[in-house]
Amino acid sequence: MNEPQIKSPDYISPTEFTVPPDCSGMRLDAALARQLPEHSRSRLQNWLREGLITLDGNLADPKRKVWGGERIRITVPPAPTFANAAEDIALPIVYEDDALIVIDKPAGLVMHPGNGNASGTLMNALLHHVPALAGIPRAGIVHRLDKETSGLLVVAKTLTAQTALVRQLQARTVKRHYLALARGKVSSSGTVDAPLGRHPAQRTKMAVLKHGGKEARTHYAVKERFARCTLLECRLETGRTHQIRVHMASIGHPLVGDTTYCKGKSGDATLDAFPRQALHAWRLALVHPDSGADMAWETAPPADFAALLEALRGE
């Protein structure tokens, strides 16, 4: 079979190597992941399916076994470019080194450009702060916070760091703790274990689904009780879109200020006046992708969240 032709002239010059003997008996995608640790296995599998990786000049299935001595040829597509996307937007940086940046995202900042948000996003700010991120998929972003959620998130500055952090997220070794102000009196700590997926009728919302949802698990602990709400610490075991918001609403305790998942009023003017979901990512812990050191950061709630808590304590 002839080697597949790459139509685009923008592809990077191919990389070639021979499968080493210590990969004998491994699946092709696993052998590639061992030899190319800067790329995730899913990325390599996609390249195999797209014909960008050949085995002895032929297309190959990711599950095919290799025995050593085969010739691998990889024609890597370029990372997406973000022409004229850099914007001088202040970034509250908690920590930065050659591999990663930890940011205390303010509420109201959108993660990346999209419908209705062509500019002014975290991605635009990152590309100004570190122009080299234009060569990293998603400008190094590895996980997200909702627009109106504040707090800590990590951004990779290299492809190797990004792959390592994504693998940690998949292995659930990244620890993400949130402060959430939930409506009503939460009686005790607990866990919500309920699959999530796109709402069947309202496509901009997520919902607990009996069939077809993705595994989702949120642990919550009571920190402080007020007359009409409860301050919780939530720990994500998985990281689905809107996970804490949907899970808490599903057990009858939607977040204060979350008009997407709770339409009614609480009966407390102070709570009803809060203009966003009361959710703050206050602690982040992970293994440094280069040094292997355990690292953790914490950040206090922003001024609006802190003021709300003080008002509730004074009632």
N, C-alpha and C positions, 0 to 999 in steps of 0.2 A: 504494500500500500504506500502511495506517495505521501510525503509529509504534508500536512495541511498548510495551506497558504494563509498568511496573515494579511488581511485586506488593508488595515490601517497603516499608514506610513509612520505613525507616531509611536509604535511599540519600541521598547528598549531593546538593545542588542541582546541576543539570546545568551543564556548561561548553559554550559554543558558540563556534565560530570558523569563518572561511572559509579554505579551502585556498589558500595563497599561490601566486603564479605560479611561484616557483622550485621548487615541488614538481611541476610539470607533467611527466607521463609516469612518475611514480613509482608503485609499488604503494601501496595505501592504508595498509598497516601500516607501511611505511617512511616515508611522509609523516607519519603520526601520531608515529612515534618521533622524527622530526626536530623536530616542533613540541612534543613533550612528553618531553624528555630525562630527566625524573625517573622515567619509567615504562619498563620493559623492553619489547622488542617482543613477547615471549611473553605478557606481561600484557595488552598491548593486543590481541593476537590473541584471547586468551580472552574479553576484553570484547566484541569484535566477534561472536564465536560465541554469546555469551550474550545478544546483542541490546542491550547497554548502550551501544553506539556506533552511531549511524545516519548515513547519508550522504544528504543532501537528504530526510530524513524516512524513509528506507527502510533495511532491513537490507542489509548489504554484505559481500561476501567480502573477506578480508584481501588477496587477490591482485589484486583489482580495481584498475585504474589510475585515477588522478585527473589532472585537467588544469588545475586552478586554478579558483577561484570556487565550488566545491561547499561546501555548508554541513555542517559536522560538529557533531554534538550528542553529548556524552558524559555519561552518568549514572554517576558513579563510586561503586562500593560502598564502604562504610566499611571501614577496617582492622579486623581482629578485635580484640575487647577482651579484656582479661585481668583480669576483676574479682577483687579480693582475692588476686591472684597475687604481689604484691610481697612479698619476704622480705628481712630484714636479714641477708644472708650476705656475709661478707668477700670482696672481689674483689681478687686480686693484679693491679693495673693497672700496666702497663709504660709506657703512653703514652695520653694523652687530649687531644682538642681538640674543637672544635664539630662536627666531621664524623665522627670515629671514636674507638673505644676499642680498644687492644690489650691483651689479657689473657694472663697466664701461668697457664693452667688447671691446677689441681692434679689429680693422678690421683685417681679416685674420684668426681669431680664430673660428673653427668649434664648433657647440654646443655639439654634442655627436658623438661617434664612428659610422661609417657606411662605405659604399662602398668607398674605397680609403682613408679613414681616420680611421684607426684602433686604433690610439692613438693620443696624443697631443691635445685633445679636452677640451672644458670647463668642461664636465662631468668628465674627468680624473683629472683635476685640483681640482674640487670640492671634489672628493672622497679622495684626499690627504689632503685637508684643513679641511674637516669635515668627518672623516671615518664613522660616524654614518649614513651618507646619503646613504650608501649602503643598508640600510633597508627601504628607501623611494623610491617609484616608480619614475623612470627617475632621480634619485639622487636629487629630489626636484625641478627640472626644471619645470616651469609652463607656460612659453611662450618663444618664440624664436626670435632671430635676424639672418638674413642671414649671411653667412660667412664673406662677405666683408662689412657688415653694422656695424658701431661702435655704442657704446652708452649703455644706462642703461637698465638693466633687473633685475628682482627679482627672487630669488631662495628660496624655503621654506626649513626650517631645521627640521620640524616635519610634520607628516601626517595631523594633525589638521590644521596647517598653510597652507599646500598645498591645502587641500580641500577648505578652506576659500578663498584663492586667486583664485583658479579656478572658484569658484562661483562668485567672483567679476568680473572676466573676462567675464563670461557668462552673467552677469547682466550689463556689459559695464560700470562699475563704476571705473575701472582702467583707468587712463588718461595717454595716451602715445603720446608725442609730438616729432616730428622729424624735423630736418633741411634737406631740400632737394634742391639740385641745379639742376634745370630743364633746358633743352635746349630750346632756343627760348624766345620770350618775352611773358610772361603770362600777359594777359591784366588786369585781376582782380581776386580777391579772389572768391572761389566757392566751390562746392561739386561735387565729382564724386560718383554717386550711380549706380553701375553696378555689377551684380553678377559675381563671379569668379569661375573657375574650371580648371581642368587639360586640357591642350591644346589637342585638338582631334588628332593631328598628331605628335606633338613633346612632348612626355610625361614628359620631364624634365622641361617643361615650364608651366606657368599658362596663362590663357586667359580670356577675358570677354566673357561670354557665354549668348546667348539669352535664352537657355533652359537648365535646369539641373545644373546651377551654384548655388553657395551659396551666400546669401546676403552679400554684401560688400559695405562699405561707407567710403569715405575719404574726410575730409574737408581740404582745403588748403587756405592759406593767403599769399599774396605777402609781403615779407620783404625788398627786395632790388633788383633793376634791373641793369643788366650789358648789354654790347653790344649784346652778343649772348646767354645770359642765364638769369635766374631769380632765386633768392634765395627765397624759400618758407618755411613756417612753415606748416607742415601737421599734422593733428590730426586724429588718427584712431578711428572710431566708432566700427568697427569690426576688427578682426585680422587675415585675410587670408594670406596664403603664398604669398610672393612677392606683397602684396596688393598695396603699394604706387607705386612701380615700374611699375606694369601693368596698374594701373589706370592713372598715369601721361602719360604713353606712349599711352594710348587709346585716350587721348584728344590732341595728337600731341606734347607733351612735355616730352619726355623720359628723364630719369636722366642722367646727365653728367657721362660718364665712364661706363654706363650700356650696355655692348656689348650683353647681352642676349636679351634685348628688343629693341635695336636700333643698327643696323649694320653699318649705314652710318657715315661719318665724319661730324663734325659740321662746319668745315671751320676755326676754331680757334685752333691754335697749342697748346695753353695752356690748353684748355678744352680736346682736343683729347689725350693729354699726360697723363691725370689723369688715374691711373691704376685700379680703382674700381668704383662702383656706388657711387656717392656723396650723401650719406645718413647717417645721424647721429641721434640716439635717444637721444635727449638732455634733456628731462624732463619726469619724471615718478611720478605719484601721485596715492595713494591708501589708503585704510583704514587698519591700522595695525590689523592683524588677531587675536592677543591676547588682546591688550589694547583697540581697537576700535578707536584709535586716527587717525586723518587725517595726512598723512605724504606725503612729496614731496621731490624730489631730482632733481638737475640740474647738467649738466656737459658740459663744453665747447667742441667744436669740436676738434678732435685730430690734431696733427701737420700738417699732409698732407692736410686735409680739410681746416684748418686755413690758411695755406700757399697759397692754391689755391684762397681763397677769397681775401687775401691781394694782390696777383698778379692781380686779376681782377680789384680790386679797383685802382690799380696803372696804369692800361692801359689808 
